[in-house]
């Protein structure tokens, strides 16, 4: 993922924005999350057998990541915004959609979010989705082999934001076209620059 993340960071820097990312809980170099690993194995077994992925599996897979990652992201924001060269407003881009939605509800410093549509979303996160009010730009890869398109569309419909855009493109998970990335950049420029201008007045 590093080349894709680095390219996105360079685009943001070209628009005058600082970027940062952190490794997910359970990721490389971090302590294992046994409950999530067990749930991932159960999910793979269900998918390979052509069976539905039960809600309990999704909860066990995703909620531990959300519960650990959201406080880490908030602490990261504290550290970054304490630096003299970095100020707000703040946007969230990409990553696990469940983490992004929980952050959008829990973190008032985030004023806009660009999310990658996902389908394996816990019931608790669906409730969060209804409470999200910030502008959202959601990217959906129509042929994403790792997501159920209909479930992703239902999640988009559940989002409570009055300003939400769904950008759907043909192709698999890593086949995001360049113009879709450019659309996302314009979304961030529009919302972050307007906030910066308002703060300067």
C-alpha positions as CSV (number, residue, x, y, z in Angstrom):
1,X,0.0,0.0,0.0
2,X,2.9,2.4,0.5
3,X,3.2,3.6,-3.1
4,X,-0.5,4.4,-3.2
5,X,-0.4,6.2,0.2
6,X,2.8,8.1,-0.9
7,X,1.1,9.2,-4.1
8,X,-1.9,10.5,-2.3
9,X,0.3,12.4,0.2
10,X,2.1,14.0,-2.7
11,X,-1.2,15.1,-4.3
12,X,-2.3,16.6,-0.9
13,X,1.1,18.4,-0.5
14,X,0.7,19.9,-4.0
15,X,-2.6,21.4,-2.8
16,X,-0.9,22.8,0.3
17,X,-2.1,20.2,2.8
18,X,-0.1,18.2,5.4
19,X,-0.8,14.5,5.5
20,X,-0.2,11.8,8.1
21,X,-1.1,8.1,8.5
22,X,-0.7,5.5,11.2
23,X,-0.4,1.7,11.0
24,X,-3.7,-0.1,11.8
25,X,-3.8,-2.1,15.1
26,X,-2.7,-5.6,14.3
27,X,-0.7,-4.4,11.3
28,X,3.0,-5.0,10.6
29,X,5.2,-4.4,13.6
30,X,2.2,-4.1,15.9
31,X,0.8,-6.7,18.4
32,X,-1.5,-9.3,16.9
33,X,-5.2,-9.0,17.3
34,X,-6.2,-12.6,17.8
35,X,-9.9,-12.0,17.8
36,X,-9.8,-10.2,14.5
37,X,-7.5,-12.8,13.0
38,X,-10.0,-15.6,14.0
39,X,-12.9,-13.6,12.6
40,X,-11.0,-13.0,9.3
41,X,-10.5,-16.8,9.0
42,X,-14.2,-17.4,9.7
43,X,-15.1,-14.8,7.1
44,X,-12.8,-16.4,4.4
45,X,-14.3,-19.8,5.2
46,X,-17.8,-18.4,4.7
47,X,-17.0,-16.7,1.5
48,X,-15.2,-19.7,0.0
49,X,-18.2,-21.9,0.9
50,X,-20.6,-19.4,-0.7
51,X,-22.3,-18.7,2.6
52,X,-23.3,-15.3,4.0
53,X,-20.9,-13.6,6.4
54,X,-22.8,-13.5,9.7
55,X,-23.1,-10.2,11.6
56,X,-21.1,-11.7,14.6
57,X,-18.1,-12.4,12.3
58,X,-18.2,-8.8,11.0
59,X,-18.4,-7.4,14.5
60,X,-15.5,-9.5,15.7
61,X,-13.4,-8.6,12.7
62,X,-14.0,-4.8,12.5
63,X,-15.0,-3.5,16.0
64,X,-11.6,-4.3,17.7
65,X,-9.9,-2.3,14.9
66,X,-12.3,0.6,15.4
67,X,-12.1,0.6,19.2
68,X,-8.3,0.7,19.1
69,X,-7.7,2.9,16.0
70,X,-10.1,5.8,16.8
71,X,-8.3,6.8,20.0
72,X,-5.0,6.4,18.3
73,X,-6.1,8.7,15.5
74,X,-7.4,11.3,17.9
75,X,-4.0,11.2,19.8
76,X,-2.3,11.6,16.4
77,X,-4.4,14.7,15.7
78,X,-3.5,16.1,19.1
79,X,0.2,15.7,18.4
80,X,0.1,17.0,14.8
81,X,-2.0,20.1,15.6
82,X,0.3,20.9,18.5
83,X,3.1,21.5,15.9
84,X,3.6,25.2,15.0
85,X,3.6,24.5,11.3
86,X,0.3,22.6,11.1
87,X,-3.2,23.9,11.8
88,X,-6.7,23.0,11.0
89,X,-9.1,22.3,9.6
90,X,-8.8,18.5,9.3
91,X,-10.1,15.9,6.9
92,X,-10.0,12.1,6.9
93,X,-9.2,10.2,3.8
94,X,-9.4,6.5,2.9
95,X,-8.7,3.6,5.1
96,X,-11.3,1.4,6.7
97,X,-14.7,2.9,6.3
98,X,-15.8,1.9,9.7
99,X,-12.9,3.7,11.3
100,X,-13.6,6.8,9.2
101,X,-17.3,6.8,10.2
102,X,-16.6,6.4,13.9
103,X,-14.0,9.2,13.6
104,X,-16.5,11.4,11.8
105,X,-18.9,11.1,14.7
106,X,-16.4,11.2,17.6
107,X,-13.9,13.9,16.4
108,X,-15.3,17.4,16.0
109,X,-12.0,18.6,14.4
110,X,-12.7,16.5,11.2
111,X,-14.8,18.7,8.9
112,X,-14.9,16.4,5.8
113,X,-14.1,12.9,4.9
114,X,-13.2,10.9,1.7
115,X,-14.1,7.2,2.2
116,X,-13.6,4.0,0.3
117,X,-16.9,2.2,0.1
118,X,-16.9,-1.1,2.1
119,X,-19.6,-3.6,2.8
120,X,-18.5,-5.6,5.9
121,X,-19.7,-3.0,8.4
122,X,-20.8,-3.8,11.9
123,X,-24.3,-3.0,13.1
124,X,-22.9,-0.4,15.6
125,X,-21.2,1.4,12.7
126,X,-24.4,1.6,10.7
127,X,-25.8,3.5,13.6
128,X,-22.8,5.8,13.5
129,X,-23.4,6.3,9.8
130,X,-26.8,7.8,10.5
131,X,-25.2,10.3,12.8
132,X,-22.5,11.5,10.4
133,X,-23.2,15.1,9.4
134,X,-20.0,16.3,7.7
135,X,-19.6,16.4,3.9
136,X,-18.6,13.0,2.5
137,X,-17.0,11.9,-0.8
138,X,-17.4,8.1,-1.1
139,X,-15.5,6.1,-3.7
140,X,-17.0,2.8,-4.9
141,X,-15.1,0.4,-7.2
142,X,-18.0,-1.3,-9.0
143,X,-16.2,-4.6,-9.5
144,X,-14.4,-4.7,-6.1
145,X,-13.8,-8.4,-5.5
146,X,-13.6,-7.8,-1.7
147,X,-16.9,-6.0,-1.2
148,X,-20.6,-6.6,-1.8
149,X,-21.8,-3.8,-4.0
150,X,-25.4,-3.8,-2.8
151,X,-24.3,-3.6,0.9
152,X,-22.0,-0.7,0.0
153,X,-24.8,1.1,-1.6
154,X,-27.1,0.5,1.4
155,X,-24.4,1.9,3.7
156,X,-24.1,5.0,1.5
157,X,-27.9,5.5,1.7
158,X,-27.7,5.2,5.5
159,X,-25.2,8.1,5.8
160,X,-26.8,11.0,7.6
161,X,-24.8,13.8,5.8
162,X,-26.8,16.3,3.8
163,X,-23.8,16.6,1.4
164,X,-22.6,13.2,0.3
165,X,-21.3,12.2,-3.1
166,X,-20.9,8.6,-4.4
167,X,-18.2,8.3,-7.1
168,X,-18.5,4.9,-8.7
169,X,-16.1,3.5,-11.2
170,X,-15.7,0.2,-13.1
171,X,-12.7,-1.9,-11.9
172,X,-11.4,-3.9,-8.9
173,X,-10.2,-2.8,-5.5
174,X,-6.9,-1.3,-6.7
175,X,-8.1,-0.1,-10.1
176,X,-9.1,3.4,-9.0
177,X,-8.8,5.7,-12.1
178,X,-6.7,8.8,-11.9
179,X,-9.7,11.1,-12.5
180,X,-11.4,9.6,-9.4
181,X,-8.4,10.6,-7.3
182,X,-8.5,14.1,-8.8
183,X,-12.2,14.4,-7.9
184,X,-11.4,13.5,-4.3
185,X,-8.6,16.1,-4.2
186,X,-11.1,18.7,-5.5
187,X,-13.5,17.7,-2.7
188,X,-10.8,18.3,-0.1
189,X,-9.7,21.6,-1.6
190,X,-13.2,22.8,-1.6
191,X,-14.1,22.0,2.0
192,X,-10.7,22.7,3.6
193,X,-10.0,25.9,1.8
194,X,-13.5,27.3,2.6
195,X,-12.9,26.5,6.3
196,X,-9.5,28.1,6.2
197,X,-11.0,31.2,4.6
198,X,-13.7,31.4,7.2
199,X,-11.2,31.1,10.0
200,X,-9.1,33.9,8.6
201,X,-12.0,36.4,8.6
